[in-house]
Amino acid sequence: MGDKQRFTSSRKLDHLRICAEEDVECGDAGFEDIRFVHNALPECDMGAIDLSARFLDHTLSSPLFISAMTGGHPGTKDVNARLGRAAERYGIGMGVGSQRAALENEALADTFAIVRNEAPHAFLVANIGAVQLRDHGIAWAERAVEMIEADALAVHLNFLQEAIQPEGDHNAVGCLGAIEELCRDFKTPVIIKETGCGISAATARKCWGAGIKAIDVGGWGGTSWAAVESVRADKGKTARDRALKALGQDFSGWGIPTVVSLAEVLATGGPVIASGGIRSGLDIAKGLALGAGLCGMALPLLRPAMESDEALASAIDAFHRELTAAMFLTGSATVADLRKAPLYITGRTRQQIDKDNPARIRR
Ligand SMILES: Cc1cc2nc3c(=O)[nH]c(=O)nc-3n(C[C@H](O)[C@H](O)[C@H](O)COP(=O)(O)O)c2cc1C
């Protein structure tokens, strides 16, 4: 393994440890500003509520999606195995983390392939960065999909993180063209995914125009890569490390809150995955009621996945219980019913999504 490959791989382990051990959550995704209208006469049976959801021609047992997190270092394989087993057991979808490390070094492919071994029937999403796609083309996209026999490919956008990482890719020119070229020839559906800064209506329009099949908003208000990179820089001792730490802190407030991004993207098309700061089954219910097809969670599942299968199952059970209760109390027997449930949008979120708000600058 060369130095570059070793570095990509060890960074994956750093990220996992930092996310599991440090405070890396910033901001407000906007879910507090959403309130359901309580239905005092729900006329449905809580025991018979159907959580199943359709997404990209797949039927999933629940709209909870395990967002992309890991793989790419031998120390991440067990976590991916646990997440895969949970995806299979619950019939839910799952994304793997960026497959770059295994595309650079085939010996790491098993840290991703384990997910398909553990989840032979699950809806699985492969993952590469837009910069890697631009630099290596469709060949890497194909290998990423083959590695886990994926049902879809997420191309992630993480330019905030790249801007803060000293070793980051600082040139974003040509990524949209690469996505367009990929979508022209690729058989597997392509999803565009942010990683914590959200997607605007303008960016969404460009992506739909390029031929993508879904968007994962990856909005602000949950795990912050500015915070993660700031913590990472804090472990170094040089003046450059101190400058990077400050840069990360300054930009921890950067991004479009998840609920705002969801509204922006849904105004341009769909299907859409809501993710970024979803922290409960009630947040999942709100995401669905706002129009999301699935709701992704990363950090809330990471800590239990690092612990045990039981811990992960009990976290998922709790989220499902909360989602079921919210469906019951809005009189929603199915996810389709929940999408029609009335809600209030208040506070800053309302200001940001109100198209008649004079403070909202549209370009
Ligand atoms: C440990 C960790 C690793 C991640 N790695 C990736 C990645 O490789 N590719 C990607 O697209 N997103 C990655 N993400 C971002 C998540 O998929 C998600 O978009 C983001 O964390 C927001 O969700 P959350 O607030 O529920 O954590 C990672 C998140 C975590 C916590």
The ligand as an SDF file (V2000), in Angstrom:
LIG
                    3D

 31 33  0  0  0  0  0  0  0  0999 V2000
  -18.6490    8.5170   10.8730 C   0  0  0  0  0  0  0  0  0  0  0  0
  -19.3230    9.1020    9.6650 C   0  0  0  0  0  0  0  0  0  0  0  0
  -18.7570    8.8710    8.4250 C   0  0  0  0  0  0  0  0  0  0  0  0
  -19.3670    9.3780    7.2680 C   0  0  0  0  0  0  0  0  0  0  0  0
  -18.8270    9.0820    6.0460 N   0  0  0  0  0  0  0  0  0  0  0  0
  -19.5060    9.4390    4.9200 C   0  0  0  0  0  0  0  0  0  0  0  0
  -19.0440    9.0150    3.6440 C   0  0  0  0  0  0  0  0  0  0  0  0
  -18.0100    8.3530    3.5290 O   0  0  0  0  0  0  0  0  0  0  0  0
  -19.7770    9.3700    2.5460 N   0  0  0  0  0  0  0  0  0  0  0  0
  -20.9160   10.1310    2.6550 C   0  0  0  0  0  0  0  0  0  0  0  0
  -21.5740   10.3980    1.6410 O   0  0  0  0  0  0  0  0  0  0  0  0
  -21.3550   10.5670    3.8540 N   0  0  0  0  0  0  0  0  0  0  0  0
  -20.6840   10.2350    4.9750 C   0  0  0  0  0  0  0  0  0  0  0  0
  -21.1460   10.6450    6.2090 N   0  0  0  0  0  0  0  0  0  0  0  0
  -22.2570   11.6060    6.2600 C   0  0  0  0  0  0  0  0  0  0  0  0
  -23.5870   10.9650    6.5760 C   0  0  0  0  0  0  0  0  0  0  0  0
  -23.9610   10.0450    5.5800 O   0  0  0  0  0  0  0  0  0  0  0  0
  -24.7110   12.0180    6.7470 C   0  0  0  0  0  0  0  0  0  0  0  0
  -24.9270   12.6830    5.5110 O   0  0  0  0  0  0  0  0  0  0  0  0
  -24.3660   13.0660    7.7900 C   0  0  0  0  0  0  0  0  0  0  0  0
  -23.6140   12.5090    8.8450 O   0  0  0  0  0  0  0  0  0  0  0  0
  -25.5970   13.7080    8.3730 C   0  0  0  0  0  0  0  0  0  0  0  0
  -26.3800   12.7760    9.0800 O   0  0  0  0  0  0  0  0  0  0  0  0
  -26.4110   12.7150   10.7080 P   0  0  0  0  0  0  0  0  0  0  0  0
  -26.6160   14.1100   11.1840 O   0  0  0  0  0  0  0  0  0  0  0  0
  -27.5400   11.7890   10.9980 O   0  0  0  0  0  0  0  0  0  0  0  0
  -25.0890   12.1610   11.1560 O   0  0  0  0  0  0  0  0  0  0  0  0
  -20.5540   10.1590    7.3710 C   0  0  0  0  0  0  0  0  0  0  0  0
  -21.1010   10.3890    8.6510 C   0  0  0  0  0  0  0  0  0  0  0  0
  -20.5030    9.8770    9.7840 C   0  0  0  0  0  0  0  0  0  0  0  0
  -21.1250   10.1490   11.1220 C   0  0  0  0  0  0  0  0  0  0  0  0
  1  2  1  0
  2  3  1  0
  2 30  2  0
  3  4  2  0
  4  5  1  0
  4 28  1  0
  5  6  2  0
  6  7  1  0
  6 13  1  0
  7  8  2  0
  7  9  1  0
  9 10  1  0
 10 11  2  0
 10 12  1  0
 12 13  2  0
 13 14  1  0
 14 15  1  0
 14 28  1  0
 15 16  1  0
 16 17  1  0
 16 18  1  0
 18 19  1  0
 18 20  1  0
 20 21  1  0
 20 22  1  0
 22 23  1  0
 23 24  1  0
 24 25  2  0
 24 26  1  0
 24 27  1  0
 28 29  2  0
 29 30  1  0
 30 31  1  0
M  END
$$$$
